[in-house]
Amino acid sequence: MTVERVGGLTGQVSVVASYETADLPGPEAARVRAAVEELAAARERGAAGEVGADLPGYRVSVGGKGDAALRVFEVRGDPSADLGGPLDVLLGPDG
């Protein structure tokens, strides 16, 4: 899984988190999987994120190895505004 910071005023892309859930202890891996499913559910609901060219954005890429299909989620806004939310969890396995 890779989490990249994208966009904002500079338009730069940088990796801010990268890890394999298989390498995490069970409870942490479960939190990460739940956060990814929360992002997927929000996309299914058509939930719109914050809007604004200067807002930070994050691209979460999951899977893409072996039989796992690559899933990519784009999230806009400040992750600290939703402490414990899916992006906050994915930015660091320790939350």
C-alpha positions, -999 to +999 in steps of 0.1 A: +000+000+000+013+034-009-001+068+003+011+098-018+005+135-011-006+151-044-017+184-057-020+215-036-006+247-049+027+231-059+012+201-077+040+179-064+036+142-056+055+126-027+051+093-010+042+098+027+035+062+037+043+028+022+039-006+038+025-041+035-003-051+057+012-086+058+042-071+077+020-054+103+008-070+136-028-084+133-046-055+150-028-028+130-034-047+097-071-050+106-073-012+112-056-005+079-080-029+060-110-013+077-098+021+067-094+010+030-129-005+031-142+028+046-127+047+016-143+022-008-177+026+009-174+064+007-166+061-030-196+038-035-219+063-018-205+091-040-193+110-010-176+142-022-145+153-004-135+189+002-131+211-029-103+236-034-072+238-056-050+246-026-062+217-004-038+188+002-048+156-016-038+120-010-037+091-034-040+057-017-030+028-039-038-007-026-031-041-042-018-046-077+003-076-069-004-111-079-041-117-081-050-085-062-065-058-084-051-023-080-075+000-062-068+037-061-086+062-039-082+100-041-089+120-009-089+158-005-086+178+026-067+179+059-064+144+075-061+160+110-097+173+106-109+137+110-086+122+136-090+084+136-107+086+101-095+064+073-069+088+059-055+094+094-052+056+099-035+051+065-010+079+069+006+058+097-002+023+109+001+037+145-028+061+137 
